[in-house]
Amino acid sequence: MGAGIAGLALAAALTRDDARVTVLEQAHDPSPVGAGVELTPNSLRPLRRLGLGPALDRTAVLPLSRDVLRWHDDHLLDRSPLGEDQADRYGAPTLTLLRSDLHRALREALPAGTVQTGRYVTDLLESSDGVALRCADGRRTHGDLAIGADGANSLMRSLLNTDRYRPARRLIYRGLAPAERVPEVCARARVNVWAGGDRYISCYPVAGGDQVSFTAAVPSGARDPGSWTAQRRIGDLAAAFGGWSPSALGLISAAEWVGVRDVHDHAPIPVWQRGRIALMGDAAHPTLPFFAQSTNQALEDAVALASCLRGADSLTAGPALERYAAARKRRTDRLHAITREILDALRAGGERSPEAWLRVVADAEEANADWIYGTDPADDGLRPVGADPAAG
């Protein structure tokens, strides 16, 4: 259930194994609007194995490095190599592209009719021999199992868990600007991050280098961002980053599209699976915006779940889901703990100095990079690439 990137990636992996898949999506057009995504090595390797490499390469950009810049003068604080350096270490680099390009590549990999749009699921019925999803239009879809890939506000998660609301700690703005209007940040293909203590801006090229996608994080305010116009969002962003470097502010003023959402600090979700029902993506593990792992962990879910279901039948599908949930929950809970440690360290330091911000985040990435980027989600044990199986 859900035709976002997580649901489509699972469908692509399952259909490659000749499984029959139906994806129910409540929207009539599920294509994501605007914004970019970083595909890190841990998800790019399996996407290439699914045969999506050529489709991704048509519009993706290969950034050479991730540069951390001081907020007010663009002074280089740190440079982490990406590109071929990362490919040599992990078997694949990081690519940057539009979310809509990734979504299109996944959907085009599916047989016609796999995705059914305008299907709002209102109820799920489970029995000993299968599941049935009932939609608002009265139609039902039957199958051996049901997977909830319906996002951070998941209906299926609410059937398995009782969520506790936590106030938003951050607002995340995502925008797109024409590359020709911000030549100062497009001189070379890089991921740029301006660090400013309690807020930051990052950007990278997408659409073959024709556009720049940016993300800006600020402390959460009192107003509901859902009612703001794009122009109002640009104005609010410019005010929030007043005094920052001209290149960072120029990126904001050049934006042609800006979206915004709350980032909630969710505790790890306790129940991922029950019987023939399981969760994946943001429905299972809403992820804080560190290491660019929200989309990448959803793609890992898809590959791991397809691997667990390979060879399963109606009788063994439930135990296969249980293996998937146990393995993936261990990994995403650990990632959640790492990102919480980063937030706690930043708060303990007052989140004032960009150098302190860099030190905390860089130290965490250096300590965990091999585990984050080197893991192969198709491996049942989720061991890092090249690890000794006996070492687990």
KOLSE-533033 format. One record per residue (C-alpha): x, y, z; residue in one letter. Coordinates in pm, 1 decimal. Example, Ala and Ser with C-alpha at 12.3 -4.5 7.8 and 13.67 -1.06 7.14 Angstrom:
BEGIN
<node <1230.0,-450.0,780.0>,"A">
<node <1367.0,-106.0,714.0>,"S">
//
This chain:
BEGIN
<node <0.0,0.0,0.0>,"M">
<node <158.6,325.1,-119.3>,"G">
<node <316.6,414.9,-454.3>,"A">
<node <596.7,629.9,-323.0>,"G">
<node <959.9,538.4,-372.0>,"I">
<node <952.9,265.4,-105.7>,"A">
<node <644.5,91.4,-243.7>,"G">
<node <759.9,109.7,-605.4>,"L">
<node <1107.4,-18.5,-517.4>,"A">
<node <956.6,-319.6,-339.7>,"L">
<node <727.3,-386.8,-634.4>,"A">
<node <1024.4,-368.0,-873.8>,"A">
<node <1228.4,-610.8,-664.1>,"A">
<node <939.1,-856.2,-625.5>,"L">
<node <836.6,-854.2,-990.8>,"T">
<node <1196.3,-927.6,-1083.4>,"R">
<node <1145.5,-1248.9,-883.7>,"D">
<node <823.3,-1317.8,-1081.5>,"D">
<node <592.7,-1235.2,-788.8>,"A">
<node <249.6,-1091.8,-862.2>,"R">
<node <223.9,-746.3,-707.0>,"V">
<node <-51.4,-486.1,-680.2>,"T">
<node <31.1,-137.5,-551.4>,"V">
<node <-265.1,61.1,-417.5>,"L">
<node <-219.3,439.3,-407.2>,"E">
<node <-475.3,688.0,-279.3>,"Q">
<node <-351.6,977.9,-495.3>,"A">
<node <-450.7,1000.9,-858.7>,"H">
<node <-98.2,1117.7,-945.1>,"D">
<node <160.0,990.4,-692.4>,"P">
<node <459.6,1152.2,-862.8>,"S">
<node <658.5,1354.8,-605.8>,"P">
<node <681.3,1729.9,-662.5>,"V">
<node <1017.7,1904.5,-666.7>,"G">
<node <1317.1,1836.6,-441.9>,"A">
<node <1612.1,1609.4,-488.7>,"G">
<node <1751.4,1296.7,-328.2>,"V">
<node <2100.2,1165.8,-260.2>,"E">
<node <2133.7,798.6,-347.8>,"L">
<node <2416.6,671.2,-128.6>,"T">
<node <2613.6,351.5,-202.5>,"P">
<node <2404.2,128.2,24.4>,"N">
<node <2097.9,180.3,-196.6>,"S">
<node <2260.2,249.6,-532.6>,"L">
<node <2430.4,-91.0,-547.4>,"R">
<node <2104.0,-287.8,-523.1>,"P">
<node <1921.9,-46.4,-757.0>,"L">
<node <2184.2,-118.7,-1018.6>,"R">
<node <2138.2,-491.7,-962.8>,"R">
<node <1768.7,-439.0,-1035.4>,"L">
<node <1871.2,-301.7,-1375.6>,"G">
<node <1793.2,63.1,-1297.7>,"L">
<node <2146.1,194.2,-1352.2>,"G">
<node <2095.0,324.7,-1708.9>,"P">
<node <1766.5,499.3,-1620.0>,"A">
<node <1924.9,668.9,-1318.7>,"L">
<node <2240.7,768.6,-1505.9>,"D">
<node <2037.7,959.2,-1766.2>,"R">
<node <1955.2,1241.2,-1524.7>,"T">
<node <2168.0,1183.4,-1212.3>,"A">
<node <2477.8,1384.4,-1123.7>,"V">
<node <2796.7,1237.9,-975.1>,"L">
<node <2915.0,1485.8,-707.6>,"P">
<node <3288.2,1493.5,-642.9>,"L">
<node <3277.0,1580.9,-273.6>,"S">
<node <3070.6,1704.5,17.8>,"R">
<node <3197.8,2049.4,119.1>,"D">
<node <3107.2,2203.3,456.0>,"V">
<node <3123.1,2582.5,439.6>,"L">
<node <3110.9,2847.0,709.2>,"R">
<node <2771.4,3012.2,710.0>,"W">
<node <2866.6,3375.9,660.6>,"H">
<node <3168.3,3370.2,425.9>,"D">
<node <3181.2,3032.0,243.6>,"D">
<node <3511.5,2943.7,411.1>,"H">
<node <3578.8,2573.0,356.2>,"L">
<node <3563.8,2389.1,688.7>,"L">
<node <3577.5,2031.5,561.9>,"D">
<node <3577.3,1831.3,238.7>,"R">
<node <3472.4,1463.5,219.5>,"S">
<node <3548.5,1284.7,-108.8>,"P">
<node <3257.5,1124.2,-293.7>,"L">
<node <3263.0,1017.1,-659.6>,"G">
<node <3522.8,758.1,-753.9>,"E">
<node <3680.6,761.1,-406.6>,"D">
<node <3353.2,644.2,-257.4>,"Q">
<node <3293.7,397.5,-541.4>,"A">
<node <3633.1,236.7,-479.7>,"D">
<node <3554.3,196.1,-110.9>,"R">
<node <3190.2,84.3,-126.6>,"Y">
<node <3134.4,-44.6,-478.8>,"G">
<node <2916.7,250.9,-580.1>,"A">
<node <2925.8,630.9,-545.1>,"P">
<node <2665.1,880.4,-431.3>,"T">
<node <2437.0,1013.4,-704.2>,"L">
<node <2209.9,1318.1,-681.8>,"T">
<node <1885.7,1341.3,-877.4>,"L">
<node <1528.1,1462.7,-863.0>,"L">
<node <1293.1,1248.8,-657.5>,"R">
<node <1056.7,1254.2,-953.9>,"S">
<node <1328.3,1104.0,-1177.0>,"D">
<node <1387.1,820.5,-929.2>,"L">
<node <1012.2,766.7,-896.2>,"H">
<node <971.4,753.9,-1274.6>,"R">
<node <1255.7,504.4,-1316.1>,"A">
<node <1101.3,272.8,-1058.4>,"L">
<node <751.3,297.8,-1203.1>,"R">
<node <872.2,233.4,-1557.5>,"E">
<node <1038.9,-85.3,-1432.0>,"A">
<node <697.0,-229.0,-1338.6>,"L">
<node <453.1,-415.8,-1561.6>,"P">
<node <155.8,-212.1,-1682.0>,"A">
<node <-132.5,-215.9,-1434.9>,"G">
<node <81.0,-286.3,-1126.8>,"T">
<node <3.4,56.0,-976.2>,"V">
<node <-364.4,134.0,-916.8>,"Q">
<node <-419.2,501.8,-833.1>,"T">
<node <-718.7,663.2,-665.1>,"G">
<node <-749.0,362.6,-430.6>,"R">
<node <-793.3,494.6,-75.5>,"Y">
<node <-763.8,200.7,165.1>,"V">
<node <-1004.0,221.6,459.0>,"T">
<node <-971.5,-122.6,615.8>,"D">
<node <-754.3,-431.0,618.9>,"L">
<node <-884.2,-779.9,692.7>,"L">
<node <-649.6,-1067.7,773.3>,"E">
<node <-736.9,-1436.9,773.8>,"S">
<node <-551.1,-1766.4,787.2>,"S">
<node <-519.2,-1782.5,409.8>,"D">
<node <-453.3,-1419.8,312.6>,"G">
<node <-539.4,-1052.5,347.1>,"V">
<node <-801.8,-826.0,193.6>,"A">
<node <-775.5,-447.5,161.7>,"L">
<node <-1104.6,-261.4,133.9>,"R">
<node <-1107.2,75.3,-42.8>,"C">
<node <-1336.6,375.6,-11.4>,"A">
<node <-1491.4,296.7,-350.2>,"D">
<node <-1609.6,-41.8,-218.1>,"G">
<node <-1358.9,-252.6,-409.1>,"R">
<node <-1141.2,-512.1,-237.6>,"R">
<node <-795.6,-640.8,-324.7>,"T">
<node <-687.8,-985.4,-202.6>,"H">
<node <-336.5,-1120.4,-157.0>,"G">
<node <-107.1,-1343.0,45.2>,"D">
<node <28.3,-1045.9,241.0>,"L">
<node <2.5,-667.3,276.0>,"A">
<node <291.3,-421.4,306.0>,"I">
<node <240.8,-69.5,438.7>,"G">
<node <457.6,176.2,245.6>,"A">
<node <216.5,461.9,308.3>,"D">
<node <454.4,714.8,457.7>,"G">
<node <506.5,894.0,786.6>,"A">
<node <130.7,928.7,846.8>,"N">
<node <74.0,558.9,780.7>,"S">
<node <-272.2,407.8,819.9>,"L">
<node <-122.1,60.1,835.5>,"M">
<node <119.0,161.5,1112.6>,"R">
<node <-179.1,275.8,1319.2>,"S">
<node <-324.0,-75.6,1290.3>,"L">
<node <-10.2,-223.7,1447.6>,"L">
<node <101.6,51.2,1687.5>,"N">
<node <-30.6,329.4,1907.1>,"T">
<node <166.0,638.2,1806.8>,"D">
<node <244.0,905.6,2060.0>,"R">
<node <255.2,1258.3,1917.5>,"Y">
<node <581.3,1443.5,1965.7>,"R">
<node <607.3,1813.5,1881.2>,"P">
<node <812.5,1898.5,1574.2>,"A">
<node <1169.1,2002.7,1649.7>,"R">
<node <1261.6,2122.1,1301.5>,"R">
<node <1115.4,2260.7,983.1>,"L">
<node <1273.8,2125.5,667.7>,"I">
<node <1240.6,2339.6,355.3>,"Y">
<node <1316.9,2181.0,18.1>,"R">
<node <1351.3,2385.7,-297.2>,"G">
<node <1466.6,2390.6,-658.0>,"L">
<node <1652.6,2665.5,-843.1>,"A">
<node <1778.8,2687.4,-1204.1>,"P">
<node <2153.8,2622.9,-1209.5>,"A">
<node <2210.4,2917.2,-1441.7>,"E">
<node <2082.8,3153.9,-1171.0>,"R">
<node <2330.2,3030.8,-907.9>,"V">
<node <2658.9,2979.3,-1098.2>,"P">
<node <2862.3,3037.2,-783.1>,"E">
<node <2738.3,2708.3,-632.4>,"V">
<node <2753.4,2513.1,-958.9>,"C">
<node <3112.8,2569.6,-1063.4>,"A">
<node <3182.9,2203.5,-987.1>,"R">
<node <2951.9,1914.1,-905.2>,"A">
<node <2956.6,1906.8,-525.8>,"R">
<node <2725.7,1872.0,-229.5>,"V">
<node <2757.7,2200.6,-41.5>,"N">
<node <2657.6,2238.2,324.8>,"V">
<node <2655.3,2575.5,501.8>,"W">
<node <2674.2,2508.7,875.7>,"A">
<node <2542.7,2764.8,1118.6>,"G">
<node <2490.3,2610.6,1459.5>,"G">
<node <2117.1,2557.1,1502.9>,"D">
<node <2038.4,2565.6,1127.8>,"R">
<node <2195.9,2468.5,799.8>,"Y">
<node <2152.7,2477.7,421.3>,"I">
<node <2267.0,2204.4,184.4>,"S">
<node <2246.7,2185.8,-193.4>,"C">
<node <2350.9,1970.4,-486.1>,"Y">
<node <2297.9,1957.5,-864.8>,"P">
<node <2014.9,1748.5,-1014.5>,"V">
<node <1847.1,1703.3,-1354.4>,"A">
<node <2176.7,1646.8,-1530.1>,"G">
<node <2314.2,1965.4,-1373.3>,"G">
<node <2037.2,2193.5,-1502.4>,"D">
<node <1885.9,2251.0,-1155.9>,"Q">
<node <2003.0,2276.6,-796.7>,"V">
<node <1808.7,2110.6,-517.2>,"S">
<node <1846.6,2257.2,-169.8>,"F">
<node <1741.2,2173.0,183.4>,"T">
<node <1725.7,2422.6,469.0>,"A">
<node <1663.7,2320.6,830.0>,"A">
<node <1552.1,2567.4,1096.7>,"V">
<node <1409.2,2531.7,1447.5>,"P">
<node <1036.3,2469.7,1437.0>,"S">
<node <812.9,2776.0,1471.4>,"G">
<node <458.1,2818.0,1591.5>,"A">
<node <286.5,2871.6,1256.0>,"R">
<node <140.2,2595.7,1040.5>,"D">
<node <355.1,2584.6,723.9>,"P">
<node <82.5,2407.9,526.6>,"G">
<node <-97.2,2734.3,449.5>,"S">
<node <205.8,2931.4,328.9>,"W">
<node <250.4,3021.6,-33.9>,"T">
<node <579.1,2943.6,-211.3>,"A">
<node <665.8,3314.6,-219.2>,"Q">
<node <597.5,3343.6,153.6>,"R">
<node <821.5,3045.2,220.3>,"R">
<node <1104.8,3205.5,24.5>,"I">
<node <1060.2,3524.9,227.5>,"G">
<node <1058.4,3335.9,556.1>,"D">
<node <1369.6,3143.4,455.0>,"L">
<node <1553.1,3462.4,361.1>,"A">
<node <1464.7,3608.9,702.5>,"A">
<node <1571.0,3289.8,885.6>,"A">
<node <1910.6,3302.1,715.4>,"F">
<node <1965.1,3676.0,728.8>,"G">
<node <2334.7,3765.4,731.0>,"G">
<node <2442.1,3438.6,570.4>,"W">
<node <2677.2,3430.0,271.9>,"S">
<node <2555.5,3585.2,-54.7>,"P">
<node <2583.2,3248.5,-230.0>,"S">
<node <2356.9,3079.2,25.8>,"A">
<node <2103.1,3361.7,14.8>,"L">
<node <2124.2,3373.8,-363.9>,"G">
<node <2021.5,3008.0,-374.0>,"L">
<node <1708.7,3088.4,-172.7>,"I">
<node <1613.3,3393.5,-380.0>,"S">
<node <1661.7,3197.6,-704.7>,"A">
<node <1416.0,2925.4,-600.5>,"A">
<node <1125.1,2851.2,-834.3>,"E">
<node <965.9,2598.0,-597.8>,"W">
<node <980.8,2558.1,-219.3>,"V">
<node <808.0,2298.1,-2.7>,"G">
<node <818.0,2261.1,375.2>,"V">
<node <739.6,1993.4,631.8>,"R">
<node <774.0,1931.0,1003.7>,"D">
<node <1037.7,1689.4,1128.7>,"V">
<node <914.2,1497.9,1431.6>,"H">
<node <1151.2,1314.7,1662.4>,"D">
<node <973.6,977.1,1662.7>,"H">
<node <1085.1,702.0,1896.2>,"A">
<node <1157.4,371.2,1720.2>,"P">
<node <830.5,205.4,1622.9>,"I">
<node <792.8,-113.5,1829.7>,"P">
<node <584.4,-333.6,1596.7>,"V">
<node <680.8,-367.8,1228.7>,"W">
<node <503.3,-692.7,1153.0>,"Q">
<node <206.1,-900.1,1255.1>,"R">
<node <111.6,-1216.3,1072.1>,"G">
<node <81.9,-1132.4,704.1>,"R">
<node <118.9,-754.7,751.5>,"I">
<node <445.0,-555.8,760.2>,"A">
<node <567.2,-196.2,738.4>,"L">
<node <849.4,-33.9,543.0>,"M">
<node <996.1,308.9,471.0>,"G">
<node <871.6,607.1,669.1>,"D">
<node <573.8,400.8,781.3>,"A">
<node <820.0,186.4,979.6>,"A">
<node <1103.3,422.8,1067.2>,"H">
<node <1069.6,799.7,1014.7>,"P">
<node <1433.9,905.6,984.7>,"T">
<node <1602.5,1224.6,1101.2>,"L">
<node <1789.0,1416.7,826.6>,"P">
<node <2143.8,1296.0,886.9>,"F">
<node <2360.8,1099.5,641.1>,"F">
<node <2086.6,1142.2,372.7>,"A">
<node <1935.3,811.9,484.1>,"Q">
<node <1557.3,858.5,480.7>,"S">
<node <1505.6,748.4,119.3>,"T">
<node <1807.6,518.9,124.2>,"N">
<node <1681.1,321.7,423.0>,"Q">
<node <1342.4,283.6,251.0>,"A">
<node <1522.0,140.7,-52.5>,"L">
<node <1715.9,-93.2,176.4>,"E">
<node <1382.2,-209.8,319.3>,"D">
<node <1258.3,-293.5,-28.7>,"A">
<node <1561.7,-501.8,-120.8>,"V">
<node <1578.3,-678.2,216.1>,"A">
<node <1207.6,-760.2,211.3>,"L">
<node <1221.4,-897.9,-142.0>,"A">
<node <1521.5,-1108.9,-39.8>,"S">
<node <1335.2,-1250.6,261.1>,"C">
<node <1028.7,-1329.7,48.5>,"L">
<node <1224.9,-1500.3,-228.5>,"R">
<node <1094.6,-1856.0,-252.0>,"G">
<node <821.3,-1800.7,10.3>,"A">
<node <465.3,-1921.1,-47.1>,"D">
<node <132.8,-1852.5,120.5>,"S">
<node <225.5,-2070.7,418.1>,"L">
<node <574.4,-1928.7,474.4>,"T">
<node <511.7,-1562.8,393.9>,"A">
<node <441.3,-1475.5,757.9>,"G">
<node <771.6,-1614.5,893.3>,"P">
<node <953.6,-1442.4,603.9>,"A">
<node <802.8,-1108.1,709.5>,"L">
<node <908.7,-1177.3,1066.0>,"E">
<node <1271.5,-1231.7,958.3>,"R">
<node <1261.8,-911.1,754.4>,"Y">
<node <1118.9,-704.9,1040.4>,"A">
<node <1370.7,-834.4,1294.3>,"A">
<node <1672.0,-765.8,1069.9>,"A">
<node <1561.0,-424.8,950.0>,"R">
<node <1446.9,-307.1,1292.5>,"K">
<node <1790.2,-381.1,1436.5>,"R">
<node <1954.1,-167.5,1168.8>,"R">
<node <1714.8,127.6,1171.0>,"T">
<node <1699.1,136.0,1551.8>,"D">
<node <2078.0,161.6,1558.2>,"R">
<node <2069.5,440.5,1299.4>,"L">
<node <1805.7,620.2,1508.1>,"H">
<node <2029.2,591.6,1815.7>,"A">
<node <2323.9,740.4,1622.4>,"I">
<node <2120.0,1039.1,1502.4>,"T">
<node <1979.3,1093.5,1852.0>,"R">
<node <2335.0,1100.3,1987.4>,"E">
<node <2417.9,1369.9,1731.4>,"I">
<node <2117.3,1579.9,1836.2>,"L">
<node <2197.6,1535.6,2205.2>,"D">
<node <2559.7,1638.0,2148.4>,"A">
<node <2453.7,1946.2,1952.0>,"L">
<node <2206.7,2048.2,2221.5>,"R">
<node <2465.4,1992.0,2495.5>,"A">
<node <2701.3,2224.8,2310.7>,"G">
<node <2435.1,2489.0,2262.0>,"G">
<node <2429.8,2443.3,1882.1>,"E">
<node <2614.4,2774.5,1844.2>,"R">
<node <2942.0,2711.7,1661.5>,"S">
<node <2951.8,2577.4,1303.7>,"P">
<node <3290.0,2424.5,1384.5>,"E">
<node <3133.6,2237.7,1677.3>,"A">
<node <2842.9,2128.5,1455.3>,"W">
<node <3091.0,1997.1,1199.8>,"L">
<node <3296.7,1815.6,1460.9>,"R">
<node <2995.8,1630.4,1602.0>,"V">
<node <2848.4,1530.2,1264.9>,"V">
<node <3182.4,1448.4,1100.4>,"A">
<node <3295.5,1234.0,1392.4>,"D">
<node <2967.3,1040.8,1384.4>,"A">
<node <2992.4,981.8,1009.3>,"E">
<node <3356.5,874.0,1026.5>,"E">
<node <3275.7,625.9,1302.4>,"A">
<node <2976.2,477.9,1120.9>,"N">
<node <3041.1,529.3,747.5>,"A">
<node <3140.1,169.9,671.7>,"D">
<node <2836.2,37.3,856.2>,"W">
<node <2596.1,284.4,689.4>,"I">
<node <2725.6,285.0,331.9>,"Y">
<node <2890.3,-57.5,313.6>,"G">
<node <2595.4,-273.3,416.9>,"T">
<node <2423.0,-485.6,153.2>,"D">
<node <2050.1,-503.5,233.9>,"P">
<node <2004.1,-819.8,24.3>,"A">
<node <2222.3,-1007.7,271.1>,"D">
<node <1999.8,-1191.8,518.6>,"D">
<node <2233.4,-1097.5,804.3>,"G">
<node <2272.4,-739.3,679.0>,"L">
<node <2649.8,-770.3,708.1>,"R">
<node <2878.2,-497.4,569.4>,"P">
<node <3011.5,-566.1,221.5>,"V">
<node <3324.7,-781.8,242.4>,"G">
<node <3270.3,-868.1,609.3>,"A">
<node <3357.7,-1212.9,734.2>,"D">
<node <3028.6,-1406.6,765.0>,"P">
<node <3162.9,-1577.7,1074.1>,"A">
<node <3198.1,-1237.8,1238.3>,"A">
<node <2826.5,-1168.8,1183.6>,"G">
//
